[in-house]
Amino acid sequence: MKPSNLSRRSTQQLTGKTNAIAKATADAWKDIYSADQNPNGVINLGVAENSLMQDVMVKRLKGKFSRLEPQLLNYQSLGGSRPFKEAMCRILNQYFNTALPVAPEHILCASGVTAAISQLMYVICDEGEGVLISKPYYSGFNHLIKQGVHLLGFDIENPLDSGSVSNSLNKAYQDYKGQPHKITSVILCNPHNPMGYYVQEEVLAAYMGFCEAHDLHLVVDEIYALSVFEEGPPSVDEDGLKAAPSKFTSALSLDHHRFCFDPSRLHVLYGISKDFGCCGLRAGVLISQHNPDLLKLIIDLNLNHVQVSSLSEFCFSQVILNTQNDQHPEFLDSYVLENKKRLLNAHQRVVEKLKSLGISHNTPANAGFFLMIDMSKYLSGASNPINKEEGSDKEGSQAEEEKLLTRLLKEYKIYISPGSAYNYPKPGFFRLTFAVPPDQLDLGLQRLARFIRDFEGIPPIADLSISRRKK
């Protein structure tokens, strides 16, 4: 099809950055690694998927398909089935320490959290209005631009400190106030993607206080809530950031009376993709406990057309909701604990290897599946007099990232995601996902080590990072 036959709104959104990242991801999937079928394929350490618990989930799911009924092949109720909502309520009420128990009528279901936030933004933002979001941020939020919503990014010196957060929010509000984009809401990703930290009650209170002062909606994405793998007393790392907070705090756990916040403007997002390793089942929820009119409006406008598959709803509901014949009534607790254990082990494994390679990473990073690793010294223009701290020559730095991305992908068969995709403030940082099978993680790190040796001119040592078949 000729470009002239495509809509301007679609082609204008395909920026150079979007093209580069999308192409790299597509190339990785086309040549994905398989120990048996494609041993020279790409090790994917760039996509935020949790493969560590898939053996457990597959075993659990297999026992549920025998209960399928013909009506599951029909259209289901808008907003999600009752059993699936009850399953999500059980998870939320059991692990999120909800101040008000979440009920099915507080929930709308959609085919993933991205779909859920799209529905929400349609009813709280008009075209041309803006949403405040701290940088760096998950690249998937860029889809909101397609709805005519402007993402208004801003920097926070210390995102774990309530004072720093308050100051940064107020500064951003003043900076954007004179622009034509009316601010309607603030997005907070907690635990954070791509940084892997999570914030405490006082920081959530700072967000609430700011939103209350300016009559804004607060949208909190908590899709990694059960993937906090390291909890303990607060400490301060060498950069002055508070590390290892005591416990994850959900926005649903806060008493809105105590914080003087209008609860009708609090909306929380959750889904099964990350904590439960079920990205392919496509199921997420919007929780808005004090705004029934908003939830009704989404259904009345038929915005809920991106429904969850009835089979996905059924199977996951059966996994979570224990029945009288369930042989493993303790499944949910054991799953959550084992998930944390495996994530912690994988995190320790990758941190130890990165240290041996002389690669630093962001701290704290005690939630989610990823680290932001510093590959800046391996950019081809690393010796050029570019002020990396200030981010000068941003386009040039992004181009250097893309060159490194392409080299790692094509020559070393490893995919990691460049920081420019997340508006990371410093060039040369890449998001590395460690929630992959241990053998693949080790192989990917071997290939990364081989790249470093080649870059630094160190003679190769024997390894099996890419199998070499005799011809």
C-alpha positions in Angstrom: 0.0 0.0 0.0 1.3 3.4 -0.9 1.9 5.8 2.0 -0.6 8.2 0.4 -3.3 5.6 1.0 -2.7 5.6 4.7 -4.2 8.0 7.2 -2.1 11.0 8.3 -2.9 10.3 12.0 -1.3 6.9 11.7 1.9 7.8 9.7 2.5 10.9 11.8 2.7 8.8 15.0 5.5 6.6 13.5 8.4 8.5 14.8 12.0 7.4 14.2 12.2 6.2 17.8 9.1 4.1 17.5 10.2 2.6 14.3 13.6 1.6 15.7 12.3 -0.1 18.8 9.4 -1.8 17.0 11.7 -3.1 14.3 14.2 -4.5 16.9 11.4 -6.2 18.8 9.9 -7.7 15.7 13.4 -8.9 14.6 13.9 -10.6 18.0 10.6 -12.4 17.8 11.3 -13.6 14.2 14.5 -15.3 15.3 13.7 -16.2 18.9 16.0 -18.7 20.7 15.0 -22.3 21.2 17.4 -24.8 22.8 16.2 -27.5 20.4 15.0 -25.8 17.3 16.9 -22.5 17.1 20.0 -22.6 19.4 21.5 -19.6 17.5 18.4 -17.5 17.9 18.0 -14.3 19.8 17.9 -14.4 23.6 15.1 -12.0 24.5 16.0 -10.0 27.6 14.2 -6.9 26.4 10.5 -7.7 26.9 8.9 -7.5 30.3 7.6 -11.0 30.6 7.8 -13.3 33.6 8.6 -16.8 32.4 9.9 -18.1 35.8 6.5 -19.4 37.0 5.0 -20.6 33.7 5.7 -24.3 34.6 3.5 -23.8 37.7 0.7 -22.0 35.8 0.6 -24.4 32.9 0.3 -27.3 35.3 -2.5 -25.5 37.1 -4.3 -24.5 33.9 -4.3 -27.9 32.4 -6.5 -29.3 35.1 -9.2 -26.7 34.4 -10.0 -27.2 30.7 -12.1 -30.3 31.4 -14.7 -28.0 33.0 -15.4 -26.0 29.8 -19.1 -25.5 29.0 -20.7 -24.6 25.6 -21.9 -21.1 26.8 -18.3 -20.0 27.2 -18.2 -19.8 23.4 -20.9 -17.1 23.4 -20.6 -13.4 24.0 -20.2 -12.5 27.6 -21.4 -9.6 29.7 -19.9 -6.2 29.1 -17.4 -5.3 31.8 -16.3 -8.8 32.6 -17.8 -12.0 33.9 -18.8 -12.3 37.6 -16.4 -15.2 38.3 -13.4 -13.4 36.9 -14.3 -10.3 38.8 -14.6 -12.4 42.0 -11.2 -13.9 41.3 -9.6 -10.5 40.9 -11.4 -9.3 44.1 -9.9 -12.2 46.0 -6.3 -11.3 44.8 -6.8 -7.6 45.6 -8.4 -8.1 49.0 -5.9 -10.8 50.0 -2.7 -9.1 49.1 -3.3 -5.3 48.6 -4.5 -4.6 52.2 -7.5 -2.8 50.8 -9.0 -0.1 53.1 -12.4 -0.8 51.5 -12.9 -4.4 50.3 -13.0 -4.4 46.5 -16.3 -5.8 45.2 -17.2 -6.9 41.7 -19.2 -3.7 41.1 -15.9 -1.7 41.6 -14.3 -3.4 38.6 -14.3 -3.3 34.8 -12.4 -5.9 32.9 -10.5 -5.4 29.6 -8.0 -7.2 27.4 -5.0 -6.1 29.4 -4.1 -3.1 31.5 -3.2 -1.1 28.3 -6.8 -1.5 27.1 -8.1 -0.6 30.6 -6.2 2.6 30.8 -7.3 3.5 27.3 -11.0 3.2 28.3 -10.3 5.3 31.5 -8.5 8.1 29.6 -11.3 8.4 27.1 -13.7 9.4 29.9 -11.4 11.6 32.0 -9.5 13.4 29.2 -10.7 15.3 26.1 -8.6 15.3 23.0 -5.7 17.8 23.4 -5.6 17.5 27.2 -2.6 16.4 29.1 -1.5 13.8 31.7 1.5 14.3 34.0 3.9 11.4 34.2 7.3 11.2 35.7 10.3 10.2 33.5 11.4 7.6 32.7 8.1 5.8 32.0 6.8 2.6 30.5 6.8 3.0 26.7 3.3 1.4 26.5 1.8 4.7 27.8 2.7 6.3 24.5 -0.4 4.6 23.1 -2.5 7.3 24.8 -1.1 9.8 22.2 -3.2 8.0 19.6 -6.3 9.1 21.5 -5.1 12.7 21.4 -3.9 12.7 25.0 -0.6 14.5 25.6 1.9 12.8 27.9 3.5 15.6 29.9 6.8 14.1 31.2 8.7 15.6 34.1 11.8 14.7 36.2 11.9 13.8 39.9 15.3 14.0 41.6 14.4 11.4 44.1 11.1 9.5 43.4 11.2 7.8 46.7 11.2 11.0 48.8 7.8 12.6 49.3 9.3 16.1 49.5 11.1 15.7 46.2 8.0 14.3 44.6 5.8 17.2 45.8 8.3 19.8 44.6 8.6 18.1 41.2 4.9 17.8 40.7 4.3 21.4 41.5 7.1 22.6 39.3 5.8 20.4 36.4 2.3 21.8 36.9 3.6 25.4 36.7 5.9 24.6 33.7 3.0 23.1 31.7 0.3 25.5 33.0 0.9 28.1 30.3 0.7 25.5 27.5 -2.6 24.7 25.7 -2.9 21.2 27.2 -5.2 21.3 30.2 -3.9 18.9 32.8 -6.6 16.4 33.9 -4.7 13.6 35.7 -1.5 12.1 36.9 -0.2 8.6 36.1 1.9 6.7 38.7 3.4 3.3 37.9 4.0 1.5 41.2 6.0 -0.7 41.3 7.8 1.2 38.6 8.5 0.1 35.0 11.4 0.4 33.9 13.1 1.3 37.2 12.0 -1.6 39.4 11.4 0.4 42.6 8.2 0.9 44.6 7.1 3.9 46.7 5.8 4.1 50.2 2.7 5.6 51.8 4.2 9.1 52.2 5.0 9.3 48.5 1.5 8.1 47.6 0.1 10.8 50.0 2.2 13.4 48.1 0.6 12.4 44.8 -2.9 12.5 46.4 -2.3 15.8 48.0 -1.1 17.3 44.7 -4.1 15.9 42.8 -6.5 17.1 45.5 -5.1 20.6 45.3 -5.5 20.8 41.6 -8.7 18.7 41.2 -6.9 16.0 39.2 -7.5 12.3 38.7 -4.8 10.0 40.1 -4.3 6.8 38.0 -2.1 4.2 39.7 -0.8 1.2 37.6 0.0 -1.6 40.1 0.5 -4.4 37.6 3.7 -5.5 39.3 2.3 -5.4 42.9 2.9 -9.1 43.7 6.4 -9.1 42.1 8.1 -7.3 44.9 10.8 -9.8 45.7 12.9 -8.0 48.3 11.4 -6.3 51.4 13.1 -5.0 54.5 13.8 -1.9 56.6 14.6 1.3 54.6 18.2 2.1 54.0 20.1 4.6 51.9 22.4 3.7 49.0 25.5 5.4 47.8 23.4 7.8 45.6 21.3 8.9 48.5 18.2 7.0 47.3 16.1 5.1 49.9 16.5 1.4 49.1 14.5 -1.7 50.0 11.4 -0.1 51.5 9.7 -2.1 54.2 6.6 -3.3 52.3 4.7 -2.5 49.1 1.8 -0.1 49.7 -1.2 -0.2 47.4 -3.1 3.0 46.7 -6.2 0.9 47.5 -4.9 0.5 51.1 -4.9 4.2 51.9 -7.7 5.8 53.9 -8.9 8.7 51.8 -10.4 10.5 54.8 -7.0 10.6 56.5 -5.4 12.1 53.4 -8.3 14.4 52.5 -8.5 13.0 49.0 -11.6 12.7 46.9 -11.7 8.9 46.3 -13.9 9.3 43.2 -10.7 10.5 41.4 -8.6 7.5 42.4 -8.4 4.7 39.8 -6.1 1.7 40.1 -5.1 -0.7 37.4 -4.1 -4.3 37.7 -3.8 -7.4 35.5 -2.6 -11.0 35.3 0.1 -10.5 32.7 3.1 -9.8 35.0 2.6 -11.3 38.4 1.0 -14.5 37.0 3.1 -14.7 33.8 0.0 -14.8 31.6 0.7 -12.0 29.1 -1.0 -14.1 26.4 -4.3 -14.4 28.2 -4.8 -10.7 27.9 -6.7 -9.7 31.0 -6.6 -6.5 33.1 -8.9 -4.6 35.3 -9.8 -1.0 36.2 -10.7 -0.5 39.9 -12.6 2.6 40.8 -14.4 2.1 44.1 -16.1 5.5 44.5 -17.1 6.4 40.9 -19.9 4.1 39.6 -20.9 6.8 37.1 -17.5 6.5 35.4 -17.7 2.8 35.2 -21.2 2.9 33.8 -20.2 5.5 31.3 -17.5 3.3 29.9 -20.0 0.5 29.3 -22.8 2.8 28.1 -20.4 4.3 25.5 -19.5 0.8 24.4 -15.9 1.5 25.2 -15.6 -1.9 26.7 -15.4 -3.5 23.3 -11.9 -4.7 24.1 -13.3 -7.5 26.3 -11.3 -10.3 27.9 -11.7 -13.7 26.1 -14.3 -15.8 27.8 -11.9 -18.7 27.9 -9.2 -16.5 29.5 -11.7 -15.4 32.1 -12.9 -18.9 32.8 -9.5 -20.5 33.1 -7.9 -17.9 35.3 -11.0 -17.8 37.5 -10.7 -21.5 37.9 -7.1 -21.1 38.9 -7.8 -18.6 41.6 -11.2 -19.5 43.0 -10.9 -22.7 45.0 -13.6 -25.2 44.5 -14.8 -28.1 46.7 -12.8 -30.5 44.7 -9.6 -28.4 44.5 -6.6 -30.5 45.6 -4.5 -27.5 46.2 -6.5 -25.0 48.2 -3.3 -23.1 49.3 -2.3 -22.5 45.6 -2.5 -18.7 45.6 -0.3 -18.2 48.7 2.2 -20.8 47.6 2.3 -19.3 44.1 3.0 -15.7 45.3 5.7 -16.8 47.7 7.4 -19.0 45.0 7.2 -16.2 42.5 9.0 -13.8 44.9 11.7 -16.5 45.6 12.4 -17.1 41.9 12.5 -13.4 41.1 15.0 -12.8 43.9 17.2 -15.6 42.8 17.2 -14.4 39.2 17.9 -10.8 40.4 20.8 -11.9 42.5 22.1 -14.1 39.6 22.1 -11.2 37.1 23.5 -8.6 39.6 26.4 -10.9 40.4 27.2 -11.4 36.7 26.9 -7.7 35.8 29.3 -6.9 38.6 31.9 -9.3 37.2 31.5 -7.6 33.8 31.9 -4.2 35.3 28.4 -3.1 34.3 26.5 -0.9 36.8 22.7 -0.7 37.2 20.1 1.5 38.8 19.3 1.0 42.5 17.0 0.3 44.2 15.5 -2.3 42.0 13.6 -4.7 44.2 10.3 -5.2 42.2 9.4 -6.3 38.7 11.6 -8.2 36.3 14.2 -5.8 35.1 17.2 -3.5 35.7 18.4 -0.4 33.9 22.0 -1.3 33.0 24.7 1.3 32.0 26.1 0.5 28.6 27.1 4.1 27.8 30.8 3.3 27.5 30.0 0.9 24.7 28.3 3.5 22.5 30.3 4.1 19.4 30.5 7.8 20.3 31.4 7.3 23.9 34.7 9.1 23.5 33.1 12.2 22.0 32.8 15.2 24.2 29.0 14.8 24.8 27.7 15.9 28.2 25.8 12.7 29.0 24.6 14.0 32.4 22.8 16.9 30.8 21.5 14.9 27.9 22.9 17.2 25.2 22.9 16.0 21.6 19.8 13.9 22.5 19.1 12.8 18.9 22.8 11.8 18.4 22.8 9.8 21.7 19.6 8.0 20.7 21.1 7.1 17.3 24.1 5.7 19.1 21.8 3.6 21.3 20.1 2.2 18.3 23.4 1.3 16.7 24.4 -0.6 19.8 20.9 -2.2 20.0 21.3 -3.4 16.4 24.8 -4.7 16.9 23.8 -6.7 20.0 20.8 -8.1 18.1 22.5 -9.0 14.8 26.0 -10.0 15.9 25.5 -11.4 19.4 21.9 -12.5 19.2 20.8 -10.7 22.4 17.9 -8.2 22.7 17.8 -5.6 25.5 15.6 -2.6 25.4 17.1 0.9 25.0 16.5 3.6 27.6 15.4 6.1 25.0 12.2 4.1 24.6 11.3 5.0 28.2 12.6 8.7 28.0 15.5 7.7 30.2 17.5 10.8 31.1 20.9 9.4 30.3 22.0 7.9 27.0 23.4 4.4 26.9 21.1 2.7 29.5 19.2 -0.4 28.5 16.4 -2.3 30.3 17.5 -5.9 30.9 14.8 -8.4 31.9 15.9 -11.2 34.2 12.7 -13.1 34.7 13.6 -15.7 32.1 14.5 -19.4 32.5 18.0 -19.6 34.2 19.6 -21.4 31.3 18.5 -18.6 28.9 19.6 -15.9 31.3 23.0 -17.4 31.7 23.3 -17.8 27.9 22.2 -14.2 27.3 24.8 -12.9 29.8 27.5 -15.1 28.2 26.7 -13.4 24.9 26.8 -10.0 26.5 30.2 -10.9 28.0 31.4 -11.9 24.6 30.4 -8.5 23.2 32.3 -6.7 26.0 35.4 -8.8 25.3 35.2 -8.0 21.6 34.6 -4.3 22.2 37.5 -4.1 24.6 39.8 -6.2 22.5 40.3 -8.9 25.0 41.2 -12.3 23.5 38.2 -14.6 23.5 37.9 -17.5 25.9 36.0 -20.7 25.4 32.3 -20.3 25.8 29.1 -21.7 24.3 27.3 -18.4 24.0 26.5 -19.0 20.4 26.8 -22.6 19.2 29.1 -23.1 16.3 28.1 -26.1 14.2 30.7 -27.8 12.1 30.0 -27.6 8.5 
